[in-house]
């Protein structure tokens, strides 16, 4: 009788402990996700700051806002490639004394 009661209690306790373990695991995962989200937000803020400083610096130096602006125009132009091919038509050997 006592063993049956203990087994029954073990099953109930097992469920409770499993739920507690799952809750702790979920809480830990949530903390990791929040930490990564904060790190991403910090990096995005830093990136925005650096980009705005760079735009101001380029403007002060009189440079175009988009550094690739000039290179895009060059890429769209056609390039002419000149190829020179030398062909030997006849070869003679002459002995000079």
C-alpha positions, -999 to +999 in steps of 0.1 A: +000+000+000+027+024+010+047+016-022+017+024-044+013+058-026+050+065-031+048+057-068+018+079-072+035+107-055+066+102-076+046+106-108+030+138-094+063+152-082+079+143-115+053+163-134+059+193-111+097+191-114+095+187-152+073+218-154+098+237-131+127+226-153+110+236-185+102+270-169+138+276-159+149+265-194+124+289-211+135+317-188+172+311-196+164+311-233+144+343-230+173+360-212+197+350-240+173+363-267+169+396-248+207+399-244+212+393-281+185+418-290+201+445-268+235+438-284+219+441-319+202+474-309+235+488-296+253+478-328+226+493-350+227+526-330+265+527-333+263+520-370+237+549-375+260+572-356+291+563-377+271+566-410+258+601-400+293+612-390+306+599-423+279+618-443+288+650-425+325+645-431+320+638-468+297+669-471+324+690-454+350+678-478+327+684-508+326+648-517+295+631-531+272+615-505+274+581-523+311+571-528+301+547-555+283+574-575+312+580-599+321+543-603+286+534-613+288+556-644+321+541-654+307+506-651+279+512-675+302+525-703+313+500-730+349+490-729+370+486-761+395+458-760+422+458-787+438+424-794+470+421-815+478+387-829+512+381-846+514+353-871+546+339-886+541+335-923+575+322-934+607+315-916+641+312-934+676+307-920+705+325-937+742+317-930+765+348-931+802+342-934 
